[in-house]
């Protein structure tokens, strides 16, 4: 199978490329670095022409920091879906986030933008599947919830059930074939300050970790945890961190 990976240079995209090649697929790496611009559509159709499947692992934030995130994401997904239809792609796999329908996120622009993307993909005529992932292990230092300085790290008290990006990548590649919607999360519930502290110790970083309140209480109370229909996939934090220590 020939698979195009959008966002191929990103945190997830790099591992999707690796997973697809490990599964003996022919891979097209599509990103701004390769001349593909999801904000304009430049290079997109050429990049995916002849591909059997497209995995969208991109994060098309507007180039203007003051730009509308929701419109930018939705417009990018519309260009992707249109290009897939025009070039005869047989499967569009879209990476999203678990529990984004929760009312707690109605004022959270990034989650609203991901909802908008899902609506575009679902409304398209291209055979598609959406993979909703819990927060990644790498969220341990995500600036959305973590503020770093030279001597300490302030971490919002998110209650999460993180999954390894490598596992997410494997699922995305599998979904190109079976095209079924999936919700996936890791096997262990953990407070983000704890995950960040364990991650820093694993990479021999001894800065002090301090937990701070999250911007809205629901993320501390479990709105991000796996729902009953979520697939639970390892490794958990302990095994993942052990891999960092020995990697």
C-alpha positions in Angstrom: 0.0 0.0 0.0 1.2 3.5 -0.7 0.5 5.9 2.2 0.9 9.6 2.4 1.6 11.0 5.9 0.5 14.6 6.4 2.5 16.3 9.1 5.4 13.9 8.5 7.9 15.9 10.5 5.8 16.3 13.6 5.8 14.3 16.9 3.3 11.8 15.6 4.1 12.1 11.9 7.7 11.0 12.3 6.6 7.8 14.1 3.8 7.2 11.6 6.3 7.3 8.8 8.5 4.8 10.7 5.6 2.5 11.5 4.3 2.5 7.9 7.7 1.6 6.5 8.2 -1.1 9.2 4.9 -2.6 7.9 6.4 -2.6 4.3 4.3 0.2 3.0 5.5 2.7 0.4 5.5 6.1 2.2 5.2 9.7 1.0 6.3 12.2 3.6 4.2 15.4 3.2 4.9 18.5 5.2 5.8 22.1 4.7 9.4 21.0 4.4 8.5 18.9 1.3 6.5 21.8 -0.2 3.0 20.8 1.0 1.0 23.7 2.5 -2.3 22.8 4.0 -3.3 26.4 4.4 -3.2 27.1 0.7 -3.3 23.5 -0.7 0.0 24.1 -2.5 1.6 20.7 -3.4 -1.1 18.7 -1.7 -2.7 17.0 -4.7 0.7 16.2 -6.2 1.9 14.7 -2.9 -1.0 12.3 -2.5 -1.6 11.4 -6.1 -1.3 7.7 -6.6 -1.6 7.0 -2.9 -4.0 4.4 -1.5 -4.3 6.0 1.8 -3.6 9.3 3.6 -2.9 9.7 7.3 -3.5 13.2 8.5 -1.3 13.7 11.6 -0.9 17.4 10.9 -1.5 20.3 13.3 -2.3 23.2 10.9 -2.1 26.1 13.2 -2.5 29.5 11.4 0.7 31.2 10.5 -0.6 34.4 12.1 -0.6 33.8 15.9 -3.8 36.0 16.0 -5.5 33.9 13.4 -8.6 31.8 13.9 -7.5 28.3 15.0 -10.9 26.8 14.4 -11.2 28.1 10.8 -7.6 27.2 10.0 -8.0 23.6 11.1 -11.4 23.1 9.4 -10.2 24.7 6.2 -7.1 22.5 6.1 -9.2 19.4 6.6 -11.5 20.5 3.8 -8.5 20.8 1.5 -7.3 17.4 2.5 -10.6 15.8 2.0 -11.2 17.5 -1.4 -7.7 16.5 -2.6 -8.3 12.9 -1.5 -11.6 12.8 -3.5 -10.0 14.4 -6.6 -7.0 12.0 -6.6 -8.9 8.8 -5.8 -7.5 8.1 -2.4 -9.3 5.1 -0.9 -8.8 5.8 2.8 -8.4 9.0 4.8 -7.3 8.4 8.4 -7.6 11.4 10.7 -5.9 11.7 14.1 -8.0 13.4 16.7 -8.4 13.5 20.5 -10.4 11.4 23.0 -13.4 13.1 24.7 -13.3 16.3 22.6 -17.2 16.3 22.6 -17.3 17.0 26.4 -18.9 20.3 27.2 -15.9 21.2 29.3 -14.0 22.0 26.1 -16.6 24.3 24.5 -14.4 27.3 25.2 -11.1 25.5 24.4 -10.2 26.7 20.9 -7.9 23.8 20.1 -10.4 21.1 21.0 -13.2 23.0 19.2 -10.9 23.1 16.1 -10.4 19.3 16.3 -14.2 18.9 16.5 -14.5 21.0 13.4 -12.0 18.8 11.6 -13.9 15.7 12.5 -17.1 17.2 11.1 -15.3 18.0 7.8 -13.9 14.5 7.5 -17.2 12.8 8.4 -19.1 14.8 5.9 -16.7 14.0 3.1 -17.3 11.3 0.4 -13.9 9.8 0.9 -13.8 6.5 2.8 -12.5 7.6 6.2 -11.8 6.7 9.8 -11.1 8.8 12.8 -8.6 7.7 15.5 -9.2 9.5 18.8 -6.1 9.4 21.0 -5.7 10.2 24.7 -2.9 12.6 25.6 0.5 11.3 24.6 3.3 10.4 27.0 5.2 13.3 25.4 2.6 15.6 26.9 4.8 15.6 29.9 6.4 18.8 28.7 3.7 20.2 26.5 3.7 24.0 26.7 -0.2 23.9 26.7 0.1 22.7 30.3 3.7 23.0 31.3 5.8 26.2 32.0 9.5 25.7 32.2 12.3 27.9 33.7 15.9 27.2 34.4 15.3 25.9 37.9 11.7 24.7 38.1 8.8 23.4 36.0 5.2 24.4 36.7 2.7 21.7 35.7 -1.0 22.0 35.5 -2.9 19.3 37.4 -4.4 17.4 34.5 -5.7 13.9 35.2 -4.8 11.8 32.1 -4.5 8.3 30.8 -1.5 8.8 28.4 -0.6 6.6 25.5 2.8 6.3 23.7 3.0 8.1 20.4 4.6 5.0 18.9 1.5 3.0 19.8 -0.7 5.7 18.2 1.4 5.5 15.1 0.9 1.8 14.8 -2.9 2.2 15.1 -3.0 4.9 12.5 -1.2 2.6 10.0 -3.5 -0.4 10.8 -6.5 1.8 10.3 -5.5 2.5 6.7 -6.6 -1.1 6.0 -9.5 -1.7 8.3 -10.9 1.9 8.2 -12.7 1.7 11.6 -13.1 4.5 14.0 -11.1 3.9 17.2 -10.7 5.5 20.6 -7.4 4.6 22.2 -5.7 5.3 25.6 -2.9 4.0 27.8 -3.3 1.5 30.6 -2.6 3.9 33.6 -4.3 7.0 35.0 -1.8 9.5 36.2 -1.6 13.2 37.3 0.4 15.2 34.8 2.8 16.7 37.5 3.7 13.1 38.4 4.3 12.1 34.8 6.4 15.2 34.2 8.5 14.6 37.3 9.1 11.0 36.4 9.9 12.0 32.8 12.5 14.6 34.0 14.1 12.1 36.3 14.3 9.6 33.4 16.3 12.1 31.3 18.5 13.1 34.3 16.8 16.6 34.6 16.7 17.6 38.3 14.6 20.7 38.2 11.8 21.0 40.8 8.3 20.2 39.6 5.5 22.1 41.0 1.8 21.3 40.4 -0.5 24.2 39.7 -4.3 24.5 39.1 -5.6 23.7 35.7 -7.4 26.4 33.8 -10.7 24.6 34.3 -11.5 22.0 36.9 -12.8 19.3 34.7 -9.4 18.3 33.4 -8.4 17.6 37.0 -11.5 15.6 37.7 -11.3 13.0 34.9 -12.9 14.4 31.8 -9.8 13.2 29.8 -9.8 9.6 31.1 -10.8 6.7 28.9 -14.5 6.1 28.3 -15.9 2.5 28.5 -15.5 1.9 24.7 -11.9 3.0 24.6 -9.2 0.5 23.6 -6.5 0.3 26.2 -3.0 -0.1 24.7 0.4 -0.2 26.3 3.0 0.5 27.3 2.2 2.3 30.5 4.4 5.2 31.9 6.8 2.9 33.8 7.6 0.8 30.7 7.7 3.9 28.4 10.1 5.7 30.8 12.3 2.6 31.1 12.7 2.8 27.3 13.9 6.4 27.6 16.4 5.5 30.2 17.8 2.7 28.1 17.3 4.3 24.7 
